[in-house]
Amino acid sequence: MKTLPLTVAIVTLNEADRVEAAIRSVPSASEVLVIDSGSTDGTVGLARALGARVVETDWPGHVAQKERARTLASQPWILFLDADEWTSPTLAKEVEEAVLRDGPERGFLIRRRNRWLGRPIRGGAFGPRWHLRLVRGRQSRWGGEDPHDVLSVDGPTGRLDGLLEHEPYRDLADHLGTIDRYSTRFVQMSMKRGRRARVLDILVRPPWHFLRAYVFQAGARDGVAGLQIAWIGARYVGLKWGRLWLHQRRRS
């Protein structure tokens, strides 16, 4: 029986192949809210069949869509999940305990472990990181710059020890396609904000990203996978700054 004063909020677009784990993450939550922006693969029907409340709407951007989810949640506590994330059993239990305890915290940081092509990643830019995900809805807000949204909260925060599992890419082609889309979005946002690229950005930023991810952030611990992730990350950095520089040249 769902009794926990908690909304599990998930933003979706064509996630029928992997959203079920996110929806089932905290079975005792009073509400699972899915905000969908035009899925054509059965995501909406699947989510409803699994008991979620689905709101079908447009796509205003990452930050605005998650802020929309926050305002539409019916419960005082909200656990924000991406469609490609799911809670470990330990984390699900800790979420329940934190919400029922109703202590002074206005939010909780959760350690997210990335998986790359099915393999848990220990180091590099994909290594485990702490993210604010469980919050009191009225004391929180989404900000940041698309596509990199940031959740903040007014008041003290705590930490939960259980892992949030995350598998962002279905395969290598999906990963490469994502960096292509994100680099295009980076150019759009940069032009809007007056950010400019220099030749030095193209020459220095990509190798620095690789060095930082593979060496200083211990991406080498993950062997060949760590090497590939660092290389793709450097490619993304070079792509976004190179595209911005070319766009500036065309406009000048």
C-alpha positions in Angstrom: 0.0 0.0 0.0 1.4 3.4 -1.0 1.5 5.6 2.2 4.8 7.6 2.0 4.3 11.3 1.5 6.6 11.3 -1.5 6.3 11.9 -5.2 8.8 10.2 -7.5 9.1 12.6 -10.4 10.4 11.5 -13.8 10.8 13.4 -17.0 10.5 11.2 -20.2 10.7 11.2 -23.9 10.7 7.8 -25.6 11.9 5.8 -22.6 9.7 2.7 -22.8 12.7 0.4 -22.8 14.1 1.6 -19.5 11.6 3.7 -17.5 10.1 0.8 -15.5 13.0 0.5 -13.1 12.7 4.2 -12.2 8.9 4.0 -11.7 9.3 1.0 -9.4 12.2 2.6 -7.4 10.3 3.4 -4.2 7.1 1.2 -4.1 5.7 2.9 -1.0 5.7 6.4 -2.6 2.2 7.9 -2.7 2.7 9.2 -6.2 4.8 8.5 -9.3 4.6 11.6 -11.6 5.8 11.2 -15.2 6.1 14.4 -17.3 6.2 13.3 -20.9 7.0 15.5 -23.9 5.7 13.6 -26.9 6.8 10.0 -26.6 5.9 7.8 -29.6 7.2 4.5 -28.3 4.6 3.5 -25.7 6.2 5.3 -22.7 2.9 7.0 -21.7 0.9 3.8 -21.8 3.5 1.8 -19.9 3.8 4.4 -17.2 0.1 4.5 -16.7 -0.1 0.7 -16.6 2.5 0.8 -13.8 0.3 3.2 -11.8 2.0 6.5 -12.6 0.2 9.8 -13.1 1.2 11.0 -16.5 1.2 14.7 -17.6 1.7 15.1 -21.4 3.1 18.4 -22.3 5.6 20.3 -24.5 9.4 20.5 -24.1 10.5 23.8 -22.7 14.0 22.6 -21.9 15.7 20.5 -19.2 15.6 23.1 -16.4 12.0 24.3 -17.1 10.6 20.7 -17.5 12.0 19.6 -14.1 10.8 22.8 -12.5 7.4 22.0 -14.0 7.5 18.5 -12.4 8.3 20.1 -9.0 5.3 22.4 -9.2 3.0 19.5 -10.2 4.0 17.1 -7.5 1.2 16.4 -5.1 3.4 15.3 -2.1 5.5 17.4 0.3 8.7 15.3 -0.5 10.0 14.8 -4.1 12.5 12.3 -5.3 13.7 13.4 -8.7 14.8 10.6 -11.0 15.8 10.5 -14.7 14.2 7.8 -16.8 17.6 6.0 -17.0 18.1 5.9 -13.2 16.9 3.6 -10.4 17.4 3.2 -6.7 19.3 0.4 -5.1 17.3 -1.5 -2.4 19.5 0.2 0.3 18.7 3.6 -1.1 15.0 3.0 -1.4 14.9 2.0 2.3 16.9 5.1 3.2 14.6 7.3 1.3 11.6 5.9 3.1 13.3 6.4 6.5 14.3 10.0 5.7 10.8 11.0 4.6 9.1 9.3 7.6 11.6 10.8 10.0 10.8 14.3 8.8 13.9 15.8 10.4 15.3 19.3 10.0 16.8 18.5 6.6 15.2 20.2 3.5 17.0 17.8 1.1 19.3 14.9 0.8 22.3 14.3 -1.4 22.5 10.9 -3.1 25.6 9.2 -4.5 25.0 8.3 -8.2 27.0 5.5 -9.8 27.2 5.6 -13.5 27.2 2.5 -15.7 28.7 2.6 -19.2 27.6 -0.1 -21.6 26.5 -2.2 -18.6 29.7 -1.7 -16.5 29.9 0.2 -13.2 32.4 3.0 -13.5 34.7 3.8 -10.6 36.7 6.9 -11.8 37.1 9.6 -14.3 34.4 12.1 -15.3 31.8 9.3 -14.9 32.9 8.3 -11.4 30.4 8.4 -8.5 29.2 11.9 -7.6 26.9 13.3 -5.0 23.6 14.9 -6.3 20.8 16.6 -4.5 17.7 14.6 -5.5 15.4 14.1 -2.5 13.9 17.4 -1.4 11.0 19.1 0.3 9.2 20.4 -2.8 8.3 23.9 -1.5 11.8 24.6 -0.3 13.5 23.6 -3.6 13.9 24.9 -7.2 15.6 23.9 -10.4 18.2 26.2 -12.1 21.3 25.8 -14.1 21.9 26.1 -17.9 20.4 23.6 -20.3 21.2 20.7 -20.6 22.9 20.8 -17.2 20.2 21.4 -14.7 20.9 22.0 -11.0 18.6 21.4 -8.0 18.9 23.6 -5.0 17.1 23.8 -1.6 16.6 26.4 1.1 17.9 25.0 4.4 20.1 22.2 5.7 20.8 19.0 3.7 21.9 15.5 4.7 23.3 12.5 2.8 22.0 9.0 2.1 24.5 6.2 1.7 22.7 3.9 -0.8 23.5 4.1 -4.5 21.5 5.7 -7.2 22.2 3.6 -10.3 22.5 5.4 -13.7 22.9 4.0 -17.2 22.7 7.1 -19.5 23.6 5.5 -22.8 22.0 2.4 -24.4 25.0 1.8 -26.6 28.0 3.6 -28.1 26.0 5.2 -30.9 23.6 6.6 -28.3 26.6 8.2 -26.4 28.0 9.8 -29.5 24.6 11.0 -30.6 24.1 12.6 -27.2 27.3 14.6 -27.4 26.4 15.8 -30.8 23.0 17.1 -29.6 24.5 18.6 -26.5 27.2 20.4 -28.4 24.6 22.0 -30.7 22.7 23.1 -27.6 25.9 24.5 -26.1 26.3 26.7 -29.2 22.7 28.0 -29.0 23.0 28.8 -25.3 26.4 30.4 -25.7 25.3 32.7 -28.5 22.3 33.8 -26.5 24.5 34.6 -23.5 27.3 36.3 -25.5 29.9 33.6 -24.7 32.7 33.4 -27.3 35.2 30.7 -28.2 38.9 31.3 -28.9 41.3 29.1 -30.8 43.0 28.4 -27.4 39.7 26.9 -26.2 39.8 24.4 -29.1 43.5 23.6 -28.6 43.7 23.4 -24.8 40.3 22.3 -23.4 40.0 18.8 -25.1 43.5 17.5 -24.0 43.0 19.0 -20.6 39.7 17.2 -20.2 41.3 13.9 -21.2 44.2 14.4 -18.8 42.0 15.4 -15.9 39.5 12.5 -16.5 41.9 9.7 -17.2 44.8 10.7 -14.9 43.8 13.1 -12.1 40.2 11.6 -11.7 41.5 8.1 -11.9 39.7 7.1 -15.1 42.5 4.6 -15.7 41.1 2.5 -12.9 38.4 1.4 -15.4 40.8 0.1 -18.0 39.8 0.4 -21.6 36.3 1.7 -20.6 37.9 4.5 -18.7 40.1 5.3 -21.7 37.1 5.4 -24.1 35.1 7.6 -21.8 37.9 10.1 -21.4 38.4 10.2 -25.1 34.7 10.7 -25.9 34.6 13.4 -23.2 37.5 15.2 -24.8 35.8 14.8 -28.2 32.6 16.5 -26.8 34.6 19.4 -25.4 36.4 19.9 -28.7 33.1 19.6 -30.6 31.2 22.2 -28.6 34.0 24.8 -28.6 34.9 24.1 -32.2 31.2 24.5 -33.3 30.9 27.7 -31.3 34.1 29.1 -33.0 32.8 28.2 -36.5 29.4 29.7 -35.7 31.1 33.0 -34.7 33.2 33.0 -37.9 30.1 32.6 -40.0 28.4 35.5 -38.3 31.3 37.9 -38.5 
